[in-house]
Amino acid sequence: MDPMDIFKNLQNLQSQMTGVQDKMKDVSAVGSSGGDMVTIEMNGAMEVIQVKIAPEIVNPGDITMLEDLILAAFTDAGTKIKVKLASEMSSLTGNLGFPG
């Protein structure tokens, strides 16, 4: 591989990374738990956009279960957004001739 090609690809990658960072906020994923009783929407910047909790699972006597469901939904959303971002990065680096 020609070193000049590598340098040009790196310059292209750097300029495209700026666009990808802006685009990340447009990517979103919804994680859920408890059969969709708790859902969390997260964007590509790993910011929580929305939390929904079904009223029928709110039991003041069992806060621990609700906390567990929120944690599970948050983890699910984080995993899904990471997969989406990895796919975006893979397509970007693949277009420049770099391995994903």
Sequence and secondary structure as in RCSB ss.txt:
>XXXX:A:sequence
MDPMDIFKNLQNLQSQMTGVQDKMKDVSAVGSSGGDMVTIEMNGAMEVIQVKIAPEIVNPGDITMLEDLILAAFT
DAGTKIKVKLASEMSSLTGNLGFPG
>XXXX:A:secstr
  HHHHHHHHHHHHHHHHHHHHHHTT EEEEEETTTTEEEEEETTS EEEEEE GGG  GGGHHHHHHHHHHHHH
HHHHHHHHHHHHHHHHHHHHTT   
